[in-house]
Amino acid sequence: MSARRRIDLNADLGEGVTDDAGLLAVVSSANVACGYHAGDVATMTAVCEEAARRGVAVGAQVSYDDREGFGRRALDVPHDVLREQVADQVRALSAIAGRAGTRVGYLKPHGALYHRVAEDREQADAVLLGSGDLPVLGLPGSLLLELASAAGRATWSEGFPDRGYRGAGFTGGLLPRDQPGALVEDPAEVATRAVALAGSGRVDSVCVHGDSPGAVATATAVRDALLAAGFDVRPVG
């Protein structure tokens, strides 16, 4: 019998808009909001404690300092300021994770910052400098992953089965959320797309957005489909 192929299933948690406990029963990695676009000490603590109990990996989901815009507004933050903001977020979550009996195992930018560092060298450098030597989770082919890899850091690529892409075969980057087809909401369709992404060989992880309607049901459908397709769902690294 051939070995089961390995894939990670990640979701955004600690944002105060979804069922964190429900998602933690399904995903293998949790991108935890660190207080800048969402989240607070109590929420981060609850997520980290449950993640530790379930063996779910914890990642720092760093963002612009933009709670009003949920981190989805493009901001021009000076390099050194952004570096310190990222460092502050990683420190805060690391302390909470440690008290909860786990650790921060990787970094993943959120929202507008996620897309900015895919192609902006100065902002990508600030994020990397502010996050120590943490492994980095991001878009395949992004500048952030390229720079992290060149610096000797572990990098993991991810795909989004619940988001539309500009190009065929999950290429060309994500469609902006205000464009038709940007959001895929049917759990069965998302699950089918997740299996295709996992089988493409282009990604180490698939992400289900935790702030989407029915996130737990969608994540459950994705996990079930991945397992049925012969994948071993567990954290990367």
C-alpha positions as YAML, in Angstrom:
chain: A
units: angstrom
residues:
- id: 1
  name: MET
  ca: [0.00, 0.00, 0.00]
- id: 2
  name: SER
  ca: [1.37, 3.43, -0.89]
- id: 3
  name: ALA
  ca: [1.97, 5.99, 1.85]
- id: 4
  name: ARG
  ca: [-0.78, 8.52, 2.47]
- id: 5
  name: ARG
  ca: [0.04, 11.96, 1.13]
- id: 6
  name: ARG
  ca: [0.40, 14.64, 3.77]
- id: 7
  name: ILE
  ca: [-1.51, 17.92, 3.74]
- id: 8
  name: ASP
  ca: [-2.15, 20.59, 6.36]
- id: 9
  name: LEU
  ca: [-5.57, 22.20, 6.89]
- id: 10
  name: ASN
  ca: [-5.40, 25.69, 8.36]
- id: 11
  name: ALA
  ca: [-7.93, 28.35, 9.33]
- id: 12
  name: ASP
  ca: [-7.95, 31.83, 10.84]
- id: 13
  name: LEU
  ca: [-9.00, 31.81, 14.48]
- id: 14
  name: GLY
  ca: [-9.27, 34.18, 17.42]
- id: 15
  name: GLU
  ca: [-10.99, 36.86, 15.35]
- id: 16
  name: GLY
  ca: [-14.20, 36.91, 17.37]
- id: 17
  name: VAL
  ca: [-16.38, 36.08, 14.36]
- id: 18
  name: THR
  ca: [-16.56, 32.29, 14.29]
- id: 19
  name: ASP
  ca: [-16.73, 29.12, 16.36]
- id: 20
  name: ASP
  ca: [-13.09, 28.70, 17.35]
- id: 21
  name: ALA
  ca: [-13.67, 25.53, 19.34]
- id: 22
  name: GLY
  ca: [-15.57, 24.00, 16.44]
- id: 23
  name: LEU
  ca: [-12.79, 24.79, 13.98]
- id: 24
  name: LEU
  ca: [-10.11, 23.50, 16.32]
- id: 25
  name: ALA
  ca: [-11.84, 20.11, 16.28]
- id: 26
  name: VAL
  ca: [-11.29, 19.96, 12.50]
- id: 27
  name: VAL
  ca: [-8.16, 21.85, 11.41]
- id: 28
  name: SER
  ca: [-4.54, 20.86, 11.95]
- id: 29
  name: SER
  ca: [-3.14, 24.41, 12.13]
- id: 30
  name: ALA
  ca: [-4.62, 27.59, 13.61]
- id: 31
  name: ASN
  ca: [-3.62, 31.07, 12.40]
- id: 32
  name: VAL
  ca: [-4.28, 33.09, 15.54]
- id: 33
  name: ALA
  ca: [-5.09, 36.80, 15.36]
- id: 34
  name: CYS
  ca: [-2.56, 38.66, 17.51]
- id: 35
  name: GLY
  ca: [-4.58, 41.73, 18.51]
- id: 36
  name: TYR
  ca: [-3.85, 44.12, 15.65]
- id: 37
  name: HIS
  ca: [-6.72, 43.33, 13.29]
- id: 38
  name: ALA
  ca: [-8.71, 41.27, 15.79]
- id: 39
  name: GLY
  ca: [-8.30, 39.26, 18.97]
- id: 40
  name: ASP
  ca: [-7.41, 39.97, 22.57]
- id: 41
  name: VAL
  ca: [-5.62, 38.25, 25.42]
- id: 42
  name: ALA
  ca: [-8.67, 36.23, 26.50]
- id: 43
  name: THR
  ca: [-9.39, 35.03, 22.96]
- id: 44
  name: MET
  ca: [-5.77, 34.18, 22.20]
- id: 45
  name: THR
  ca: [-5.53, 32.29, 25.47]
- id: 46
  name: ALA
  ca: [-8.67, 30.26, 24.81]
- id: 47
  name: VAL
  ca: [-7.54, 29.34, 21.30]
- id: 48
  name: CYS
  ca: [-4.03, 28.39, 22.39]
- id: 49
  name: GLU
  ca: [-5.28, 26.27, 25.29]
- id: 50
  name: GLU
  ca: [-7.69, 24.35, 23.07]
- id: 51
  name: ALA
  ca: [-5.06, 24.02, 20.33]
- id: 52
  name: ALA
  ca: [-2.63, 22.58, 22.86]
- id: 53
  name: ARG
  ca: [-5.25, 20.12, 24.06]
- id: 54
  name: ARG
  ca: [-6.00, 18.93, 20.53]
- id: 55
  name: GLY
  ca: [-2.47, 18.96, 19.14]
- id: 56
  name: VAL
  ca: [-3.25, 21.73, 16.63]
- id: 57
  name: ALA
  ca: [-0.27, 23.84, 15.52]
- id: 58
  name: VAL
  ca: [-0.39, 27.54, 16.41]
- id: 59
  name: GLY
  ca: [0.70, 30.25, 13.99]
- id: 60
  name: ALA
  ca: [0.99, 34.00, 14.46]
- id: 61
  name: GLN
  ca: [-1.41, 35.73, 12.08]
- id: 62
  name: VAL
  ca: [0.20, 39.16, 12.00]
- id: 63
  name: SER
  ca: [-1.43, 42.14, 10.35]
- id: 64
  name: TYR
  ca: [-1.47, 45.87, 9.96]
- id: 65
  name: ASP
  ca: [-2.63, 47.78, 13.04]
- id: 66
  name: ASP
  ca: [-6.17, 48.14, 11.70]
- id: 67
  name: ARG
  ca: [-8.99, 46.79, 13.83]
- id: 68
  name: GLU
  ca: [-11.50, 49.13, 12.19]
- id: 69
  name: GLY
  ca: [-10.75, 47.71, 8.74]
- id: 70
  name: PHE
  ca: [-10.18, 44.14, 10.00]
- id: 71
  name: GLY
  ca: [-6.68, 44.34, 8.54]
- id: 72
  name: ARG
  ca: [-8.03, 44.38, 4.99]
- id: 73
  name: ARG
  ca: [-7.11, 47.96, 4.10]
- id: 74
  name: ALA
  ca: [-3.85, 48.57, 2.26]
- id: 75
  name: LEU
  ca: [-1.68, 50.77, 4.49]
- id: 76
  name: ASP
  ca: [1.69, 52.35, 3.86]
- id: 77
  name: VAL
  ca: [3.52, 51.60, 7.09]
- id: 78
  name: PRO
  ca: [7.23, 52.55, 7.34]
- id: 79
  name: HIS
  ca: [9.59, 49.58, 7.32]
- id: 80
  name: ASP
  ca: [10.87, 49.95, 10.89]
- id: 81
  name: VAL
  ca: [7.40, 50.59, 12.28]
- id: 82
  name: LEU
  ca: [6.02, 47.49, 10.59]
- id: 83
  name: ARG
  ca: [8.98, 45.42, 11.78]
- id: 84
  name: GLU
  ca: [8.26, 46.40, 15.39]
- id: 85
  name: GLN
  ca: [4.53, 45.83, 14.99]
- id: 86
  name: VAL
  ca: [5.15, 42.32, 13.73]
- id: 87
  name: ALA
  ca: [7.62, 41.65, 16.54]
- id: 88
  name: ASP
  ca: [5.09, 42.91, 19.08]
- id: 89
  name: GLN
  ca: [2.41, 40.56, 17.75]
- id: 90
  name: VAL
  ca: [4.73, 37.55, 17.72]
- id: 91
  name: ARG
  ca: [5.93, 38.29, 21.26]
- id: 92
  name: ALA
  ca: [2.38, 38.65, 22.56]
- id: 93
  name: LEU
  ca: [1.14, 35.39, 21.08]
- id: 94
  name: SER
  ca: [4.33, 33.53, 22.00]
- id: 95
  name: ALA
  ca: [3.93, 34.45, 25.66]
- id: 96
  name: ILE
  ca: [0.30, 33.36, 25.69]
- id: 97
  name: ALA
  ca: [1.04, 30.15, 23.80]
- id: 98
  name: GLY
  ca: [3.81, 29.28, 26.24]
- id: 99
  name: ARG
  ca: [1.49, 29.69, 29.22]
- id: 100
  name: ALA
  ca: [-1.06, 27.50, 27.44]
- id: 101
  name: GLY
  ca: [1.45, 24.69, 26.99]
- id: 102
  name: THR
  ca: [2.19, 25.15, 23.31]
- id: 103
  name: ARG
  ca: [4.30, 27.42, 21.10]
- id: 104
  name: VAL
  ca: [4.06, 29.60, 18.02]
- id: 105
  name: GLY
  ca: [5.23, 27.34, 15.20]
- id: 106
  name: TYR
  ca: [4.97, 29.59, 12.17]
- id: 107
  name: LEU
  ca: [4.08, 33.00, 10.79]
- id: 108
  name: LYS
  ca: [1.28, 33.94, 8.39]
- id: 109
  name: PRO
  ca: [0.39, 37.53, 7.49]
- id: 110
  name: HIS
  ca: [-3.28, 38.50, 7.34]
- id: 111
  name: GLY
  ca: [-5.42, 40.36, 4.88]
- id: 112
  name: ALA
  ca: [-3.90, 43.35, 3.11]
- id: 113
  name: LEU
  ca: [-0.48, 42.62, 4.56]
- id: 114
  name: TYR
  ca: [-0.63, 39.06, 3.20]
- id: 115
  name: HIS
  ca: [-1.10, 40.34, -0.33]
- id: 116
  name: ARG
  ca: [1.34, 43.24, 0.03]
- id: 117
  name: VAL
  ca: [4.28, 41.10, 1.09]
- id: 118
  name: ALA
  ca: [3.69, 38.77, -1.85]
- id: 119
  name: GLU
  ca: [5.25, 41.46, -4.07]
- id: 120
  name: ASP
  ca: [6.60, 44.33, -1.93]
- id: 121
  name: ARG
  ca: [10.23, 43.73, -0.93]
- id: 122
  name: GLU
  ca: [10.42, 46.41, 1.77]
- id: 123
  name: GLN
  ca: [7.26, 45.25, 3.54]
- id: 124
  name: ALA
  ca: [8.24, 41.58, 3.19]
- id: 125
  name: ASP
  ca: [11.64, 42.33, 4.69]
- id: 126
  name: ALA
  ca: [10.01, 44.11, 7.64]
- id: 127
  name: VAL
  ca: [7.73, 41.15, 8.31]
- id: 128
  name: LEU
  ca: [10.64, 38.72, 8.19]
- id: 129
  name: LEU
  ca: [12.87, 40.83, 10.43]
- id: 130
  name: GLY
  ca: [10.08, 41.21, 12.96]
- id: 131
  name: SER
  ca: [9.35, 37.50, 13.17]
- id: 132
  name: GLY
  ca: [12.71, 36.01, 14.06]
- id: 133
  name: ASP
  ca: [13.32, 32.62, 12.47]
- id: 134
  name: LEU
  ca: [9.74, 31.34, 12.39]
- id: 135
  name: PRO
  ca: [8.73, 29.24, 9.39]
- id: 136
  name: VAL
  ca: [6.55, 31.22, 6.98]
- id: 137
  name: LEU
  ca: [3.22, 30.20, 5.44]
- id: 138
  name: GLY
  ca: [2.14, 32.03, 2.29]
- id: 139
  name: LEU
  ca: [1.20, 32.06, -1.37]
- id: 140
  name: PRO
  ca: [3.20, 29.89, -3.78]
- id: 141
  name: GLY
  ca: [5.68, 32.03, -5.68]
- id: 142
  name: SER
  ca: [5.30, 35.01, -3.35]
- id: 143
  name: LEU
  ca: [8.22, 37.32, -2.65]
- id: 144
  name: LEU
  ca: [7.79, 36.71, 1.09]
- id: 145
  name: LEU
  ca: [8.43, 32.99, 0.70]
- id: 146
  name: GLU
  ca: [11.30, 33.63, -1.72]
- id: 147
  name: LEU
  ca: [13.07, 35.96, 0.73]
- id: 148
  name: ALA
  ca: [12.40, 33.68, 3.69]
- id: 149
  name: SER
  ca: [13.82, 30.68, 1.85]
- id: 150
  name: ALA
  ca: [16.90, 32.69, 0.81]
- id: 151
  name: ALA
  ca: [17.44, 33.50, 4.49]
- id: 152
  name: GLY
  ca: [17.40, 29.81, 5.37]
- id: 153
  name: ARG
  ca: [13.94, 29.76, 6.89]
- id: 154
  name: ALA
  ca: [11.41, 27.00, 6.36]
- id: 155
  name: THR
  ca: [8.60, 27.98, 4.00]
- id: 156
  name: TRP
  ca: [5.23, 26.39, 3.37]
- id: 157
  name: SER
  ca: [2.87, 27.27, 0.55]
- id: 158
  name: GLU
  ca: [-0.91, 27.28, 0.81]
- id: 159
  name: GLY
  ca: [-3.99, 27.35, -1.37]
- id: 160
  name: PHE
  ca: [-7.51, 28.65, -0.81]
- id: 161
  name: PRO
  ca: [-10.32, 26.34, -1.91]
- id: 162
  name: ASP
  ca: [-12.95, 28.86, -0.76]
- id: 163
  name: ARG
  ca: [-11.55, 31.71, -2.85]
- id: 164
  name: GLY
  ca: [-11.54, 32.39, -6.57]
- id: 165
  name: TYR
  ca: [-8.26, 32.70, -8.46]
- id: 166
  name: ARG
  ca: [-7.40, 34.95, -11.37]
- id: 167
  name: GLY
  ca: [-5.93, 32.13, -13.46]
- id: 168
  name: ALA
  ca: [-6.77, 28.52, -14.22]
- id: 169
  name: GLY
  ca: [-5.43, 25.80, -11.99]
- id: 170
  name: PHE
  ca: [-5.36, 27.99, -8.88]
- id: 171
  name: THR
  ca: [-2.81, 30.38, -10.39]
- id: 172
  name: GLY
  ca: [-2.53, 34.11, -10.85]
- id: 173
  name: GLY
  ca: [-3.33, 35.09, -7.28]
- id: 174
  name: LEU
  ca: [-6.66, 35.54, -5.52]
- id: 175
  name: LEU
  ca: [-9.54, 37.54, -6.94]
- id: 176
  name: PRO
  ca: [-10.30, 40.68, -4.89]
- id: 177
  name: ARG
  ca: [-13.21, 40.06, -2.53]
- id: 178
  name: ASP
  ca: [-15.42, 42.62, -4.32]
- id: 179
  name: GLN
  ca: [-15.24, 40.77, -7.64]
- id: 180
  name: PRO
  ca: [-17.70, 38.10, -8.84]
- id: 181
  name: GLY
  ca: [-16.51, 34.60, -8.03]
- id: 182
  name: ALA
  ca: [-14.12, 35.76, -5.33]
- id: 183
  name: LEU
  ca: [-15.87, 33.73, -2.62]
- id: 184
  name: VAL
  ca: [-16.80, 30.05, -2.92]
- id: 185
  name: GLU
  ca: [-19.42, 29.27, -0.28]
- id: 186
  name: ASP
  ca: [-20.85, 25.84, -1.10]
- id: 187
  name: PRO
  ca: [-19.11, 23.35, 1.24]
- id: 188
  name: ALA
  ca: [-19.17, 20.54, -1.32]
- id: 189
  name: GLU
  ca: [-17.56, 22.72, -3.96]
- id: 190
  name: VAL
  ca: [-14.96, 23.97, -1.51]
- id: 191
  name: ALA
  ca: [-14.17, 20.37, -0.54]
- id: 192
  name: THR
  ca: [-13.75, 19.34, -4.18]
- id: 193
  name: ARG
  ca: [-11.44, 22.28, -4.80]
- id: 194
  name: ALA
  ca: [-9.44, 21.43, -1.66]
- id: 195
  name: VAL
  ca: [-8.73, 17.93, -2.93]
- id: 196
  name: ALA
  ca: [-7.67, 19.35, -6.30]
- id: 197
  name: LEU
  ca: [-5.35, 21.83, -4.60]
- id: 198
  name: ALA
  ca: [-3.84, 19.19, -2.35]
- id: 199
  name: GLY
  ca: [-3.28, 16.93, -5.33]
- id: 200
  name: SER
  ca: [-1.70, 19.66, -7.44]
- id: 201
  name: GLY
  ca: [1.65, 19.37, -5.70]
- id: 202
  name: ARG
  ca: [1.80, 23.16, -5.45]
- id: 203
  name: VAL
  ca: [0.79, 23.54, -1.81]
- id: 204
  name: ASP
  ca: [1.66, 22.17, 1.61]
- id: 205
  name: SER
  ca: [-1.55, 23.43, 3.21]
- id: 206
  name: VAL
  ca: [-5.11, 24.38, 2.33]
- id: 207
  name: CYS
  ca: [-6.86, 27.23, 4.12]
- id: 208
  name: VAL
  ca: [-10.53, 27.61, 4.97]
- id: 209
  name: HIS
  ca: [-11.39, 31.15, 6.02]
- id: 210
  name: GLY
  ca: [-12.63, 31.16, 9.59]
- id: 211
  name: ASP
  ca: [-14.70, 34.31, 9.09]
- id: 212
  name: SER
  ca: [-16.77, 32.81, 6.26]
- id: 213
  name: PRO
  ca: [-20.40, 31.75, 6.82]
- id: 214
  name: GLY
  ca: [-20.61, 28.12, 7.90]
- id: 215
  name: ALA
  ca: [-16.85, 27.91, 8.40]
- id: 216
  name: VAL
  ca: [-17.00, 24.84, 10.64]
- id: 217
  name: ALA
  ca: [-19.27, 22.92, 8.25]
- id: 218
  name: THR
  ca: [-17.04, 23.86, 5.33]
- id: 219
  name: ALA
  ca: [-13.84, 22.90, 7.14]
- id: 220
  name: THR
  ca: [-15.42, 19.57, 8.14]
- id: 221
  name: ALA
  ca: [-16.40, 18.87, 4.53]
- id: 222
  name: VAL
  ca: [-12.86, 19.71, 3.42]
- id: 223
  name: ARG
  ca: [-11.25, 17.46, 6.00]
- id: 224
  name: ASP
  ca: [-13.58, 14.56, 5.20]
- id: 225
  name: ALA
  ca: [-12.89, 14.93, 1.47]
- id: 226
  name: LEU
  ca: [-9.13, 15.06, 1.98]
- id: 227
  name: LEU
  ca: [-9.18, 11.94, 4.14]
- id: 228
  name: ALA
  ca: [-11.38, 10.13, 1.65]
- id: 229
  name: ALA
  ca: [-8.95, 11.07, -1.13]
- id: 230
  name: GLY
  ca: [-6.08, 9.45, 0.75]
- id: 231
  name: PHE
  ca: [-4.48, 12.45, 2.40]
- id: 232
  name: ASP
  ca: [-3.02, 12.48, 5.92]
- id: 233
  name: VAL
  ca: [-4.28, 15.73, 7.45]
- id: 234
  name: ARG
  ca: [-1.74, 17.02, 9.93]
- id: 235
  name: PRO
  ca: [0.43, 20.09, 10.56]
- id: 236
  name: VAL
  ca: [3.38, 20.85, 8.36]
- id: 237
  name: GLY
  ca: [6.85, 21.01, 9.89]
...
